[in-house]
Amino acid sequence: MAAPAGFEYVVRGGDVVIRHHGTTATVLRGAKAAVFLAEVDAGDPQLLMARVTGNYRRGNERAAKRHPRNAS
């Protein structure tokens, strides 16, 4: 699986706007924005932004949910 790419973020006042390929993916405000800004320096910013926006999943979740070994 390829590493996430195409994300960027902009800080506007107390808000953090995260974009994916130029389109706004999400806006973080308040405590979530503060936590994001603290974590972005500590790790991989692209992976963090993918995780925050939910854009790290790639289509096999439904198939995995229906697989016999995952049946409860």
N, CA, C and O atoms as a GROMACS GRO file, in nm:
protein
  288
    1MET      N    1   0.084  -0.116   0.000
    1MET     CA    2   0.000   0.000   0.000
    1MET      C    3   0.090   0.124   0.000
    1MET      O    4   0.187   0.131   0.074
    2ALA      N    5   0.055   0.218  -0.082
    2ALA     CA    6   0.134   0.341  -0.093
    2ALA      C    7   0.107   0.432   0.025
    2ALA      O    8   0.000   0.429   0.086
    3ALA      N    9   0.205   0.513   0.057
    3ALA     CA   10   0.189   0.611   0.165
    3ALA      C   11   0.092   0.719   0.121
    3ALA      O   12   0.087   0.753   0.003
    4PRO      N   13   0.014   0.774   0.214
    4PRO     CA   14  -0.079   0.880   0.179
    4PRO      C   15  -0.004   1.002   0.125
    4PRO      O   16   0.106   1.032   0.170
    5ALA      N   17  -0.063   1.070   0.031
    5ALA     CA   18  -0.002   1.189  -0.027
    5ALA      C   19  -0.112   1.283  -0.073
    5ALA      O   20  -0.228   1.244  -0.084
    6GLY      N   21  -0.074   1.407  -0.099
    6GLY     CA   22  -0.170   1.504  -0.150
    6GLY      C   23  -0.240   1.586  -0.045
    6GLY      O   24  -0.328   1.666  -0.078
    7PHE      N   25  -0.204   1.569   0.081
    7PHE     CA   26  -0.267   1.645   0.188
    7PHE      C   27  -0.186   1.770   0.218
    7PHE      O   28  -0.063   1.772   0.205
    8GLU      N   29  -0.255   1.873   0.259
    8GLU     CA   30  -0.192   1.995   0.310
    8GLU      C   31  -0.284   2.054   0.414
    8GLU      O   32  -0.404   2.029   0.414
    9TYR      N   33  -0.226   2.133   0.504
    9TYR     CA   34  -0.310   2.198   0.604
    9TYR      C   35  -0.271   2.345   0.616
    9TYR      O   36  -0.157   2.384   0.591
   10VAL      N   37  -0.371   2.425   0.655
   10VAL     CA   38  -0.354   2.568   0.673
   10VAL      C   39  -0.414   2.604   0.808
   10VAL      O   40  -0.524   2.561   0.840
   11VAL      N   41  -0.342   2.683   0.886
   11VAL     CA   42  -0.392   2.730   1.014
   11VAL      C   43  -0.455   2.867   0.993
   11VAL      O   44  -0.390   2.959   0.944
   12ARG      N   45  -0.581   2.878   1.029
   12ARG     CA   46  -0.654   3.006   1.017
   12ARG      C   47  -0.713   3.040   1.153
   12ARG      O   48  -0.815   2.983   1.195
   13GLY      N   49  -0.649   3.131   1.221
   13GLY     CA   50  -0.693   3.164   1.357
   13GLY      C   51  -0.668   3.044   1.447
   13GLY      O   52  -0.554   3.001   1.463
   14GLY      N   53  -0.774   2.990   1.506
   14GLY     CA   54  -0.763   2.871   1.587
   14GLY      C   55  -0.804   2.746   1.513
   14GLY      O   56  -0.800   2.636   1.570
   15ASP      N   57  -0.844   2.759   1.386
   15ASP     CA   58  -0.890   2.645   1.307
   15ASP      C   59  -0.778   2.588   1.220
   15ASP      O   60  -0.685   2.660   1.183
   16VAL      N   61  -0.788   2.461   1.190
   16VAL     CA   62  -0.695   2.396   1.098
   16VAL      C   63  -0.778   2.340   0.983
   16VAL      O   64  -0.866   2.256   1.003
   17VAL      N   65  -0.750   2.386   0.862
   17VAL     CA   66  -0.820   2.339   0.743
   17VAL      C   67  -0.729   2.238   0.674
   17VAL      O   68  -0.616   2.269   0.638
   18ILE      N   69  -0.780   2.116   0.656
   18ILE     CA   70  -0.704   2.010   0.589
   18ILE      C   71  -0.763   1.991   0.450
   18ILE      O   72  -0.883   1.972   0.434
   19ARG      N   73  -0.675   1.996   0.350
   19ARG     CA   74  -0.717   1.979   0.211
   19ARG      C   75  -0.651   1.855   0.153
   19ARG      O   76  -0.539   1.818   0.190
   20HIS      N   77  -0.723   1.792   0.063
   20HIS     CA   78  -0.670   1.677  -0.010
   20HIS      C   79  -0.682   1.707  -0.158
   20HIS      O   80  -0.793   1.718  -0.212
   21HIS      N   81  -0.569   1.721  -0.224
   21HIS     CA   82  -0.562   1.760  -0.366
   21HIS      C   83  -0.641   1.888  -0.392
   21HIS      O   84  -0.711   1.898  -0.493
   22GLY      N   85  -0.629   1.985  -0.302
   22GLY     CA   86  -0.690   2.116  -0.322
   22GLY      C   87  -0.833   2.129  -0.275
   22GLY      O   88  -0.886   2.241  -0.272
   23THR      N   89  -0.899   2.020  -0.238
   23THR     CA   90  -1.037   2.024  -0.192
   23THR      C   91  -1.039   2.010  -0.040
   23THR      O   92  -0.970   1.924   0.015
   24THR      N   93  -1.117   2.094   0.026
   24THR     CA   94  -1.125   2.088   0.171
   24THR      C   95  -1.182   1.954   0.214
   24THR      O   96  -1.292   1.918   0.174
   25ALA      N   97  -1.107   1.882   0.296
   25ALA     CA   98  -1.149   1.751   0.345
   25ALA      C   99  -1.215   1.764   0.481
   25ALA      O  100  -1.316   1.698   0.508
   26THR      N  101  -1.159   1.848   0.567
   26THR     CA  102  -1.217   1.868   0.700
   26THR      C  103  -1.161   1.995   0.761
   26THR      O  104  -1.058   2.047   0.718
   27VAL      N  105  -1.232   2.045   0.863
   27VAL     CA  106  -1.187   2.161   0.940
   27VAL      C  107  -1.186   2.119   1.086
   27VAL      O  108  -1.286   2.073   1.140
   28LEU      N  109  -1.072   2.136   1.151
   28LEU     CA  110  -1.058   2.104   1.293
   28LEU      C  111  -1.065   2.233   1.373
   28LEU      O  112  -1.003   2.333   1.337
   29ARG      N  113  -1.140   2.229   1.481
   29ARG     CA  114  -1.154   2.347   1.566
   29ARG      C  115  -1.129   2.310   1.712
   29ARG      O  116  -1.143   2.194   1.751
   30GLY      N  117  -1.091   2.408   1.789
   30GLY     CA  118  -1.076   2.392   1.933
   30GLY      C  119  -0.970   2.293   1.973
   30GLY      O  120  -0.856   2.298   1.925
   31ALA      N  121  -1.009   2.201   2.063
   31ALA     CA  122  -0.915   2.105   2.119
   31ALA      C  123  -0.861   2.010   2.012
   31ALA      O  124  -0.743   1.973   2.016
   32LYS      N  125  -0.945   1.971   1.917
   32LYS     CA  126  -0.898   1.880   1.811
   32LYS      C  127  -0.790   1.946   1.726
   32LYS      O  128  -0.694   1.881   1.685
   33ALA      N  129  -0.804   2.076   1.700
   33ALA     CA  130  -0.702   2.148   1.624
   33ALA      C  131  -0.572   2.156   1.703
   33ALA      O  132  -0.464   2.141   1.645
   34ALA      N  133  -0.581   2.179   1.832
   34ALA     CA  134  -0.461   2.189   1.916
   34ALA      C  135  -0.388   2.055   1.922
   34ALA      O  136  -0.265   2.050   1.914
   35VAL      N  137  -0.463   1.946   1.936
   35VAL     CA  138  -0.402   1.813   1.940
   35VAL      C  139  -0.338   1.782   1.805
   35VAL      O  140  -0.227   1.727   1.800
   36PHE      N  141  -0.405   1.817   1.696
   36PHE     CA  142  -0.350   1.793   1.562
   36PHE      C  143  -0.217   1.867   1.545
   36PHE      O  144  -0.120   1.808   1.497
   37LEU      N  145  -0.213   1.993   1.582
   37LEU     CA  146  -0.090   2.072   1.566
   37LEU      C  147   0.024   2.018   1.651
   37LEU      O  148   0.140   2.026   1.612
   38ALA      N  149  -0.009   1.962   1.768
   38ALA     CA  150   0.095   1.903   1.852
   38ALA      C  151   0.147   1.773   1.791
   38ALA      O  152   0.267   1.744   1.799
   39GLU      N  153   0.058   1.694   1.730
   39GLU     CA  154   0.098   1.565   1.674
   39GLU      C  155   0.164   1.577   1.537
   39GLU      O  156   0.242   1.490   1.499
   40VAL      N  157   0.134   1.683   1.464
   40VAL     CA  158   0.185   1.693   1.327
   40VAL      C  159   0.337   1.707   1.324
   40VAL      O  160   0.401   1.662   1.229
   41ASP      N  161   0.395   1.767   1.427
   41ASP     CA  162   0.540   1.780   1.433
   41ASP      C  163   0.608   1.652   1.479
   41ASP      O  164   0.726   1.630   1.450
   42ALA      N  165   0.535   1.568   1.551
   42ALA     CA  166   0.594   1.449   1.609
   42ALA      C  167   0.602   1.330   1.512
   42ALA      O  168   0.685   1.242   1.530
   43GLY      N  169   0.515   1.328   1.410
   43GLY     CA  170   0.512   1.211   1.323
   43GLY      C  171   0.502   1.248   1.176
   43GLY      O  172   0.541   1.357   1.136
   44ASP      N  173   0.450   1.155   1.097
   44ASP     CA  174   0.432   1.173   0.954
   44ASP      C  175   0.306   1.256   0.930
   44ASP      O  176   0.196   1.207   0.954
   45PRO      N  177   0.320   1.379   0.883
   45PRO     CA  178   0.202   1.464   0.866
   45PRO      C  179   0.102   1.409   0.764
   45PRO      O  180  -0.018   1.424   0.784
   46GLN      N  181   0.149   1.346   0.657
   46GLN     CA  182   0.058   1.292   0.557
   46GLN      C  183  -0.028   1.180   0.616
   46GLN      O  184  -0.149   1.175   0.593
   47LEU      N  185   0.033   1.092   0.691
   47LEU     CA  186  -0.041   0.982   0.753
   47LEU      C  187  -0.139   1.035   0.857
   47LEU      O  188  -0.252   0.987   0.865
   48LEU      N  189  -0.097   1.132   0.934
   48LEU     CA  190  -0.185   1.191   1.035
   48LEU      C  191  -0.306   1.256   0.970
   48LEU      O  192  -0.419   1.237   1.016
   49MET      N  193  -0.285   1.331   0.862
   49MET     CA  194  -0.398   1.396   0.795
   49MET      C  195  -0.491   1.293   0.731
   49MET      O  196  -0.612   1.313   0.730
   50ALA      N  197  -0.436   1.186   0.678
   50ALA     CA  198  -0.520   1.079   0.623
   50ALA      C  199  -0.604   1.015   0.732
   50ALA      O  200  -0.722   0.986   0.711
   51ARG      N  201  -0.543   0.994   0.848
   51ARG     CA  202  -0.616   0.934   0.960
   51ARG      C  203  -0.726   1.026   1.010
   51ARG      O  204  -0.838   0.981   1.037
   52VAL      N  205  -0.697   1.154   1.021
   52VAL     CA  206  -0.794   1.251   1.072
   52VAL      C  207  -0.913   1.265   0.978
   52VAL      O  208  -1.027   1.278   1.022
   53THR      N  209  -0.887   1.262   0.848
   53THR     CA  210  -0.995   1.279   0.750
   53THR      C  211  -1.067   1.150   0.718
   53THR      O  212  -1.173   1.152   0.656
   54GLY      N  213  -1.012   1.036   0.760
   54GLY     CA  214  -1.075   0.908   0.729
   54GLY      C  215  -1.041   0.859   0.590
   54GLY      O  216  -1.105   0.767   0.540
   55ASN      N  217  -0.942   0.919   0.526
   55ASN     CA  218  -0.908   0.885   0.389
   55ASN      C  219  -0.800   0.779   0.380
   55ASN      O  220  -0.731   0.769   0.278
   56TYR      N  221  -0.784   0.700   0.484
   56TYR     CA  222  -0.681   0.597   0.481
   56TYR      C  223  -0.742   0.460   0.451
   56TYR      O  224  -0.668   0.363   0.434
   57ARG      N  225  -0.872   0.451   0.446
   57ARG     CA  226  -0.939   0.325   0.414
   57ARG      C  227  -0.955   0.316   0.264
   57ARG      O  228  -0.982   0.415   0.197
   58ARG      N  229  -0.939   0.199   0.212
   58ARG     CA  230  -0.937   0.185   0.067
   58ARG      C  231  -1.023   0.072   0.013
   58ARG      O  232  -0.975  -0.006  -0.070
   59GLY      N  233  -1.147   0.059   0.058
   59GLY     CA  234  -1.242  -0.024  -0.013
   59GLY      C  235  -1.256  -0.169   0.026
   59GLY      O  236  -1.354  -0.231  -0.015
   60ASN      N  237  -1.166  -0.227   0.102
   60ASN     CA  238  -1.180  -0.368   0.132
   60ASN      C  239  -1.250  -0.393   0.265
   60ASN      O  240  -1.256  -0.508   0.310
   61GLU      N  241  -1.301  -0.291   0.329
   61GLU     CA  242  -1.361  -0.308   0.461
   61GLU      C  243  -1.488  -0.393   0.454
   61GLU      O  244  -1.509  -0.478   0.541
   62ARG      N  245  -1.572  -0.370   0.354
   62ARG     CA  246  -1.697  -0.447   0.346
   62ARG      C  247  -1.668  -0.594   0.318
   62ARG      O  248  -1.729  -0.682   0.377
   63ALA      N  249  -1.576  -0.619   0.228
   63ALA     CA  250  -1.542  -0.758   0.196
   63ALA      C  251  -1.484  -0.827   0.319
   63ALA      O  252  -1.515  -0.943   0.344
   64ALA      N  253  -1.402  -0.759   0.394
   64ALA     CA  254  -1.342  -0.818   0.514
   64ALA      C  255  -1.448  -0.843   0.621
   64ALA      O  256  -1.439  -0.941   0.694
   65LYS      N  257  -1.546  -0.756   0.630
   65LYS     CA  258  -1.650  -0.773   0.730
   65LYS      C  259  -1.732  -0.899   0.702
   65LYS      O  260  -1.777  -0.966   0.795
   66ARG      N  261  -1.752  -0.932   0.575
   66ARG     CA  262  -1.833  -1.048   0.538
   66ARG      C  263  -1.753  -1.178   0.533
   66ARG      O  264  -1.812  -1.285   0.515
   67HIS      N  265  -1.623  -1.172   0.550
   67HIS     CA  266  -1.540  -1.292   0.543
   67HIS      C  267  -1.575  -1.385   0.660
   67HIS      O  268  -1.597  -1.339   0.771
   68PRO      N  269  -1.579  -1.517   0.634
   68PRO     CA  270  -1.619  -1.613   0.739
   68PRO      C  271  -1.535  -1.605   0.867
   68PRO      O  272  -1.588  -1.624   0.976
   69ARG      N  273  -1.406  -1.578   0.856
   69ARG     CA  274  -1.325  -1.575   0.978
   69ARG      C  275  -1.358  -1.455   1.066
   69ARG      O  276  -1.326  -1.455   1.185
   70ASN      N  277  -1.423  -1.351   1.010
   70ASN     CA  278  -1.461  -1.234   1.088
   70ASN      C  279  -1.605  -1.239   1.137
   70ASN      O  280  -1.650  -1.148   1.205
   71ALA      N  281  -1.676  -1.344   1.102
   71ALA     CA  282  -1.816  -1.358   1.147
   71ALA      C  283  -1.818  -1.382   1.297
   71ALA      O  284  -1.735  -1.456   1.351
   72SER      N  285  -1.912  -1.320   1.362
   72SER     CA  286  -1.916  -1.339   1.508
   72SER      C  287  -2.028  -1.430   1.550
   72SER      O  288  -2.045  -1.455   1.670
   0.00000   0.00000   0.00000
